[in-house]
């Protein structure tokens, strides 16, 4: 395999500003495997994937694309908080912009946490184009354990200077990012959200990875994903890992994804 080529940054225009995306080229310039598109979590960004995309590009032999959702990371700010349909809207409004701009035909999707729910919706809406789906620590419904973790996070971020950590990645959008996460998930009107009706529309192969110590969701989430997905699906419970397995043991997670992606 040839040496890794440097990532390429993209700016994607939309009606209210721009989205930021980064692309890690495949090891081979001639490789025509479907690219792997990453969907970040509720506080995430391109930068917070750290070295994981580069590991994926190396181990899978395909290009990897990550983008900052509108209002996050280096993408332009949003004035209003996302609607309660924001998970579906990522699949219907924002991902299509990225796909058109980067001229993506067939693709594979990988989503972490709420990004996993977005990846599920994307796969279900593009059954003829999505070659494979990986979820990492994805929530499939609103669980009491999820709400407890969110309430604890709210207390943590109420401490002085707590927002400074988010500001490193989101700049002056940090308070908006925090509200978009906590206020949406803790809204009583969001309590009945679930992937149950969406999953049967997923026709590709599915791998649901989940840390056994995940503070935001039990193993019921990957179990539901594996049980209801319309294509061949399996779950893997990761011993000793929490909500961010790709940060805790990035090399291992990249290898697991690469083994699963082989042939997709």
C-alpha positions in Angstrom: 0.0 0.0 0.0 1.4 3.4 -0.9 2.1 6.2 1.6 -0.9 8.2 2.8 -1.7 11.4 1.0 -2.7 14.5 2.9 -6.3 15.3 3.6 -8.2 17.8 1.4 -10.6 20.4 2.8 -13.8 21.5 1.2 -16.3 24.3 1.7 -19.9 23.5 0.7 -22.2 26.4 0.1 -25.8 26.4 1.2 -28.6 29.0 1.5 -27.4 30.3 4.9 -23.6 29.8 4.7 -21.2 27.0 4.3 -20.5 23.5 5.5 -16.9 22.4 6.2 -15.8 18.9 5.0 -12.5 17.1 5.0 -11.5 14.2 2.8 -8.8 11.6 3.5 -7.8 10.1 0.1 -7.6 6.3 -0.3 -4.1 4.9 -0.3 -4.4 4.1 -4.0 -5.3 6.8 -6.5 -7.0 4.2 -8.7 -9.2 2.8 -5.9 -12.9 3.0 -6.8 -14.4 1.6 -3.6 -17.4 3.6 -2.3 -16.1 6.3 0.1 -16.9 6.1 3.8 -18.8 9.2 5.1 -18.7 10.0 8.8 -21.5 11.5 10.8 -20.3 13.1 14.1 -22.0 13.1 17.5 -23.9 15.8 19.3 -20.8 17.8 20.5 -18.6 16.6 17.6 -16.8 18.0 14.7 -14.3 17.0 12.0 -11.4 17.8 14.3 -12.9 15.7 17.2 -12.6 12.6 15.0 -8.8 13.1 15.6 -6.7 10.4 13.8 -9.6 8.0 13.4 -10.5 9.0 9.7 -6.8 8.6 8.7 -6.8 5.1 10.3 -10.0 4.2 8.5 -8.6 5.4 5.1 -5.5 3.3 5.7 -7.2 0.1 6.9 -10.2 0.1 4.6 -8.3 1.3 1.4 -11.0 3.8 0.6 -11.4 7.5 0.9 -13.0 8.8 4.0 -15.1 12.0 4.2 -16.2 13.8 7.4 -18.1 17.1 7.6 -19.1 19.5 10.3 -22.9 19.7 10.5 -24.5 23.1 10.1 -23.7 25.1 13.3 -20.8 22.9 14.4 -17.0 23.0 14.1 -15.9 25.1 11.2 -19.3 25.2 9.5 -21.1 28.5 9.7 -23.3 29.3 12.6 -27.1 28.7 12.7 -29.4 31.1 14.4 -32.2 28.8 15.5 -31.9 25.6 17.4 -32.3 22.5 15.3 -35.9 21.2 15.1 -37.0 18.0 16.8 -36.8 16.4 13.4 -33.1 17.2 13.1 -32.0 13.5 12.7 -34.2 13.0 9.7 -33.4 16.4 8.3 -29.7 15.6 8.2 -30.6 12.8 5.8 -33.0 14.8 3.7 -31.4 18.3 3.7 -27.8 18.4 4.7 -26.2 15.1 3.5 -27.6 15.5 0.0 -25.7 18.9 -0.2 -22.4 17.1 0.8 -23.1 14.3 -1.6 -23.8 16.6 -4.6 -20.8 18.9 -3.9 -18.3 16.0 -3.5 -19.9 14.0 -6.4 -20.5 11.0 -4.3 -22.4 8.1 -6.0 -22.3 4.9 -4.0 -21.1 5.3 -0.4 -20.8 3.7 3.0 -21.9 5.5 6.1 -20.5 5.5 9.6 -22.1 7.4 12.4 -21.2 7.9 16.1 -23.9 8.5 18.8 -26.6 10.6 17.3 -24.6 10.5 14.1 -25.5 6.8 14.1 -29.2 7.6 13.9 -28.5 10.0 11.1 -26.5 7.4 9.2 -29.4 4.9 9.6 -31.8 7.5 8.1 -29.3 8.1 5.3 -29.0 4.4 4.5 -32.7 3.9 4.6 -33.3 6.9 2.2 -30.6 5.7 -0.3 -31.0 1.9 -0.3 -29.6 1.6 -3.8 -26.5 3.8 -3.1 -25.5 2.9 0.5 -23.1 -0.1 0.3 -22.7 -0.6 4.1 -23.6 1.0 7.4 -21.6 1.2 10.7 -23.0 2.7 13.9 -20.8 3.4 16.9 -22.5 4.0 20.3 -25.7 5.0 18.4 -28.9 5.8 20.2 -31.9 4.0 18.7 -34.5 5.5 21.1 -34.7 7.7 24.2 -33.7 5.5 27.1 -33.8 6.4 30.8 -30.0 5.8 30.9 -29.6 8.3 28.0 -31.6 11.0 29.9 -29.6 10.4 33.1 -26.4 10.9 31.2 -27.7 14.1 29.7 -28.8 15.5 33.1 -25.4 14.7 34.5 -23.7 16.4 31.5 -25.9 19.5 32.1 -24.5 19.8 35.6 -21.0 19.3 34.4 -21.3 22.1 31.8 -22.8 24.5 34.3 -19.4 24.7 36.0 -17.4 27.9 35.3 -15.2 27.7 32.2 -16.7 24.3 31.2 -17.6 25.7 27.8 -14.0 26.4 27.0 -13.4 22.8 26.0 -16.2 23.0 23.4 -15.0 26.4 22.2 -11.7 24.8 21.1 -13.7 23.0 18.4 -16.8 25.2 17.9 -15.5 28.7 18.6 -18.2 31.2 19.6 -20.9 28.6 18.6 -20.1 26.5 21.7 -23.1 27.6 23.7 -25.4 26.9 20.7 -23.9 23.4 20.2 -24.5 22.6 23.9 -28.1 23.8 23.7 -28.7 21.9 20.5 -27.7 18.7 22.3 -29.2 19.0 25.8 -32.3 21.1 25.2 -33.3 18.9 22.2 -32.8 15.5 23.9 -34.4 16.6 27.2 -37.4 18.2 25.5 -40.5 16.1 26.5 -41.7 16.3 22.9 -38.6 14.3 21.9 -39.2 11.5 24.3 -40.9 9.1 21.8 -38.2 9.4 19.1 -37.0 6.0 17.8 -35.3 4.4 14.8 -37.8 1.5 14.9 -39.8 2.7 11.9 -36.7 3.6 9.9 -34.5 0.6 10.3 -36.5 -1.9 8.1 -35.7 0.4 5.2 -32.0 -0.2 5.6 -31.1 -2.8 2.9 -27.3 -2.8 3.2 -25.0 -4.7 5.5 -25.0 -3.3 9.1 -22.5 -3.4 11.9 -23.6 -1.9 15.2 -20.7 -1.3 17.6 -21.4 -0.4 21.3 -19.2 -0.1 24.4 -20.4 -2.1 27.3 -19.8 0.8 29.6 -21.5 3.4 27.5 -23.0 6.0 29.8 -25.6 7.2 27.3 -27.2 3.9 26.3 -27.4 0.2 27.1 -26.8 -2.7 24.8 -30.5 -2.5 23.9 -29.6 0.1 21.3 -27.3 -2.0 19.1 -29.6 -5.0 19.7 -32.5 -3.1 18.3 -30.5 -1.9 15.3 -29.3 -5.4 14.5 -32.8 -6.9 15.0 -34.8 -4.4 12.9 -32.5 -3.5 10.1 -33.8 -4.7 6.8 -30.4 -6.0 5.6 -27.9 -8.5 7.1 -26.9 -7.0 10.5 -24.9 -7.8 13.6 -24.0 -6.1 16.8 -20.6 -6.2 18.6 -20.4 -5.3 22.3 -17.0 -3.8 23.1 -15.7 -4.9 26.5 -14.3 -2.2 28.7 -15.3 0.7 26.4 -17.6 3.6 26.9 -19.4 6.1 24.7 -16.5 7.0 22.4 -14.8 3.7 21.4 -13.0 5.3 18.4 -11.2 7.6 20.8 -10.5 5.0 23.5 -9.1 2.4 21.2 -9.0 3.9 17.7 -6.7 1.3 16.1 -8.9 -1.6 17.2 -12.2 0.1 16.0 -10.7 1.0 12.7 -9.6 -2.6 12.2 -13.1 -3.9 13.1 -14.6 -1.5 10.6 -12.2 -2.5 7.9 -12.9 -6.2 8.3 -16.6 -5.5 8.1 -16.2 -3.2 5.1 -14.2 -5.7 3.0 -16.1 -6.4 -0.1 -18.7 -3.6 0.4 
